[in-house]
Amino acid sequence: MAEKIPESFHTKAKLVVYKDCKETRDKVGNMETTMTTAVPKLTTLHPRISSNSFSLRFSLTFPAKKTALVKQTCSPSHIPLRVSASSQSQAAPEATKVSSIPSEMKACVYGEYGGVEVLKFDDKVSVPEVKEDQVLIKVAAAALNPVDAKRRQGKFKATDSPLPTVPGYDVAGVVVKVGNQVKELKEGDAVYGNINEKALEGPKQFGSLAEYTAVEEKLLALKPKNLDFIQAAGLPLAIETAYEGLERTGFSAGKSILVLNGSGGVGSLVIQLAKHVFGASRIAATSSTGKLELLKSLGADLAIDYTKENFEDLPEKFDVVYDAIGQCDKAVKVVKEGGSVVALTGAVTPPGFRFVVTSNGNTLKTLNPYLESGKIKPVVDPKGPFTFSQVAEAFSYIETNRATGKVVIHPIP
């Protein structure tokens, strides 16, 4: 399905279309088609999206005073269209903007809990209403997280939103509509974020695996300028989890850390944050044999092959162990006395602790300079991005716990 231009691109336009094969004459004054300067550069939205994939839509406005006489002939197979850009374009009327957003959209949906077989595609899902503090995002890319799979399996149905559910936490896309109380974001802004403030407490019924999703402004940040939508989509939940976990341990400059599953979505970011943001003195991390070089490239001083070594037998102890795989019982054996063990999954053994991340756009804003400088890099699994029709395959893959970095879905229809 062709992408629709983000709402901000639908600025005041005057189109002159000649399609009468009998030399129809229209008196049109001051013929000029205006649009934002972004439209001639549609390919800058994402390097993998060509301008041909967009369906151009413009509001039609004609001046009341008709002074120019125009003559144009055409054949039925050729209908010329003239468009000239102007930096003086104004926003189209609100009624026009709203009408450009469809009432229904394509989405991935499940109406019951279970395995990947419950996932269905529906092209008649209602586009979510936008609350006063929310914006509507035209989704460019979305990413999967372990919590998406657990939610679909019904692991926390007691606090889940009602079924049917459109899954997806991570999103990157373009704002096409804003609520009355939105203060900073505007139509046309490229944004990214984790759409659920609390991962397990009433997550949104309409997630990011759809053409549109509604999100509170406070959960979003402008997309880093140097990242494409695929890279940005893979960051929010993982980087917020990595950052909050380090903060909760009191991690600071000069401390050491061991990261379990350092090549995963969260672990790969913990390594980078510990080094470049918190100032770690020493970083160790575990992975399989083929990913050891990745760990070193991310900033690990010691890369441990868990298929050949038992990290719990190391003579070295660490101030913090960040367990992103579910081995807290072993992790506590290599933490210094008075140190901390963060356990994201599996059973928790004291002094280990678990937390559930609270999504916050301010965290993303804080980290944007590190992302834009290239000090922190998103890691996207090389098997991806998965297309929208491969959502079930992407879910199956993430449930193997063998993904490198993040599993991203792109393009979204």
C-alpha positions, 0 to 999 in steps of 0.5 A: 500500500502506498504511504500517505504523506504526513499531514504537515506536508498537506500545506496550502496547495493550489493545483491546476490540473488540465484534463479536458481533452477539448481545450477547456479554458479556465480563468485562474488567477495567480496560478501557483501551487505551494507546498512545504519545501519538504515535499520535493525531498520526500526521499529524505524521510527515509533512504529506503522509501522512494518518493514514488511510494507516496500518494500525493494529496493536496487541499484544493483552493482557488482564488475568487478573482479569476484574471488569467486565461489558460489553455491546455490540451491533453490526451486521455493518457496524459494529464499534466500536473504543475507544482511549484514550491514556495517557502511562503506556504501556509497551513491548510484549513483544519477541516482539510487536515482532518479529512486527510486522515482516514477513519480506518487503517491496516493493523496487526491484531490479535483477539485472543491470547496465544502463540504467533498463530493468533496474529491476524491482519485487519484493514478495517481497524479504526484509527485511534482518537487523539486525546488533548495531550496526545499526537497521532503518528503516521507509523514509519517503523516499529520494533518488537520487545520480549514484553510484546511476546509475553503480553500476546501470550497472556502473561499479564492479562490481569492488567492488560487492555481489552482485546482485541489488541494491536501490539507494539511498544516502540515507534518511529514516525511522523506527527500528523495531528496534535491534541489541544494541550500539546505544547512542543510537537507539531505536525510534520515532526519526525518522532520516536518513543515507547508509546506505553508509560507503564509496560504492564499496567494497562498498555494501549489497546492500539499499539505501534504495529499499525498505520497510525498510533496515538501517543502522549507528547510526554512519551516522545522525543524528536528523532535523532537527525542522523538516524533513519526510522528503522534505527530510531524505532529500535531504541526507545523501550530498550534504551530507557530500560538500560538507562533507568536500570543503571540509574537505579543501581547508583552507577557512576564514573569509576565503577565496573559492570558485567552485562549478561547478554550484551549483544541483545537489545537492552544489553547492547545499550547498557554497554554503551551507556555505561561507557559514554554516559556514566563513565564506567571504569571497566565493562565486561559482557557475555555473548555467543562466539560469533558476537564477541567482536560486536561486544568489543566494538560497543565498548566492552573491555572483556568479551566473555563467550558463554558457550565456553566460559562460566562467567560466575567462575571469574575471579573478578567481581563487579560493582554492578551486574546487569542481567538481561537474560535471566541468570540472576542466581549466577549473577549474584556470585560475581557482584561485589559486596554492597553491589547491585544486580539488575534482573530484567527477567527470570527468578530474582535472587537477593541482592538482585532486584527487578524493575519495570521501566517507566517510559519518559520522553525526557530520557530520550531527549537527554540521550539524543546528543549521544546518539547524534554524536555517534557515541551511542549507536542503535543495533538492529538485528541483521535479519531485519528489518522484517516486513509488515507481512512477516510480523509472525516470523519476527515474533517467533525470532525474538522469542528465541532470545537469539536476536542481535540488538533489536528486531524492527518491522518496516515498512508499515503499510 
